[in-house]
């Protein structure tokens, strides 16, 4: 999409994507909150600033990937997006103390092999 909207990538990232995401996901959240009651009041007591911080990081990723995606090839976009899996796993290991089993490490190994193949393809 960014190849076709090369001159409008900031509009695409800052307005269009957020509007579409809100139009799709807010009705789902409202349904789960008020009709199916799957989102309980106890769940809503979770500190909202943590969602804000997570949203800021997500916005930074969206800006970076959208702005550069019209300037690089499709395979490079895929390599960058797949390498995020490795970075997330490493950072969660370091900062959160998360531990993984052999299948998780195998999955990340497959992703890394794909990234290397994509870089040399």
C-alpha positions as CSV (number, residue, x, y, z in Angstrom):
1,X,0.0,0.0,0.0
2,X,2.8,2.4,0.7
3,X,4.2,1.9,-2.8
4,X,1.0,3.1,-4.3
5,X,0.6,6.0,-1.7
6,X,4.3,7.0,-1.8
7,X,3.5,10.7,-1.3
8,X,1.0,10.0,1.4
9,X,2.8,7.7,3.8
10,X,2.6,10.1,6.7
11,X,-1.2,10.3,6.2
12,X,-1.4,6.6,5.9
13,X,0.5,6.0,9.1
14,X,-0.8,8.8,11.3
15,X,-4.5,9.1,10.2
16,X,-5.7,6.2,8.1
17,X,-4.3,3.2,9.9
18,X,-5.4,4.5,13.4
19,X,-8.9,5.3,12.2
20,X,-9.4,1.9,10.6
21,X,-8.0,0.1,13.6
22,X,-10.3,2.0,15.9
23,X,-13.3,1.4,13.7
24,X,-12.6,-2.4,13.7
25,X,-11.5,-3.0,17.3
26,X,-13.5,-0.6,19.5
27,X,-16.8,-2.3,18.7
28,X,-15.2,-5.7,19.6
29,X,-13.9,-4.3,22.9
30,X,-17.3,-2.7,23.7
31,X,-19.1,-6.0,22.9
32,X,-16.7,-8.0,25.1
33,X,-17.1,-5.4,27.9
34,X,-20.8,-4.7,28.0
35,X,-22.6,-7.6,26.3
36,X,-20.5,-10.8,26.8
37,X,-18.9,-9.5,30.1
38,X,-15.6,-11.2,29.2
39,X,-13.8,-8.0,30.1
40,X,-14.6,-7.8,33.8
41,X,-14.4,-4.7,36.1
42,X,-11.4,-6.3,37.8
43,X,-9.6,-6.4,34.4
44,X,-10.4,-2.7,33.8
45,X,-8.7,-1.8,37.0
46,X,-5.3,-2.5,35.3
47,X,-3.2,0.7,35.3
48,X,-3.9,2.5,32.1
49,X,-0.5,4.1,31.9
50,X,1.0,0.7,31.0
51,X,-1.3,0.6,28.0
52,X,-0.2,4.2,27.2
53,X,3.5,3.2,27.3
54,X,2.8,0.1,25.2
55,X,0.8,2.3,22.7
56,X,3.7,4.8,22.4
57,X,6.1,2.0,21.5
58,X,3.7,0.6,19.0
59,X,3.3,4.0,17.4
60,X,7.0,4.4,17.1
61,X,7.2,1.0,15.4
62,X,4.4,1.9,13.1
63,X,6.0,5.2,12.1
64,X,9.4,3.7,11.5
65,X,8.1,0.8,9.4
66,X,5.6,2.8,7.4
67,X,7.9,5.7,6.6
68,X,10.7,3.5,5.3
69,X,8.5,0.9,3.6
70,X,8.0,2.9,0.5
71,X,11.8,3.3,0.0
72,X,12.9,-0.3,0.4
73,X,12.0,-3.5,-1.4
74,X,9.3,-5.9,-0.2
75,X,11.8,-8.6,1.0
76,X,13.6,-6.1,3.1
77,X,10.3,-5.1,4.8
78,X,9.6,-8.7,5.5
79,X,13.1,-9.2,7.0
80,X,12.7,-6.2,9.2
81,X,9.3,-7.2,10.5
82,X,10.5,-10.8,11.2
83,X,13.6,-9.7,13.0
84,X,11.3,-8.0,15.6
85,X,10.5,-11.5,16.9
86,X,14.1,-12.1,17.8
87,X,14.4,-8.6,19.4
88,X,11.3,-9.1,21.5
89,X,12.5,-12.5,22.7
90,X,15.9,-11.2,23.6
91,X,14.5,-8.1,25.4
92,X,11.9,-10.0,27.3
93,X,14.6,-12.4,28.4
94,X,16.8,-9.6,29.6
95,X,14.3,-7.2,31.2
96,X,11.4,-9.4,32.2
97,X,13.3,-12.6,33.0
98,X,11.2,-14.6,30.7
99,X,12.3,-18.2,30.0
100,X,11.5,-20.2,27.0
101,X,11.5,-23.9,26.1
102,X,13.2,-25.6,23.2
103,X,10.2,-25.1,20.8
104,X,10.4,-21.3,21.3
105,X,14.1,-21.3,20.6
106,X,13.6,-23.5,17.6
107,X,10.9,-21.1,16.3
108,X,13.3,-18.1,16.7
109,X,16.0,-20.1,15.0
110,X,13.7,-20.7,12.0
111,X,12.9,-17.0,11.9
112,X,16.6,-16.0,12.0
113,X,17.4,-18.5,9.2
114,X,14.6,-16.9,7.2
115,X,16.0,-13.4,7.9
116,X,19.5,-14.5,6.7
117,X,18.1,-16.2,3.6
118,X,16.0,-13.1,2.9
119,X,19.0,-10.8,3.2
120,X,21.1,-12.8,0.7
121,X,18.2,-13.6,-1.7
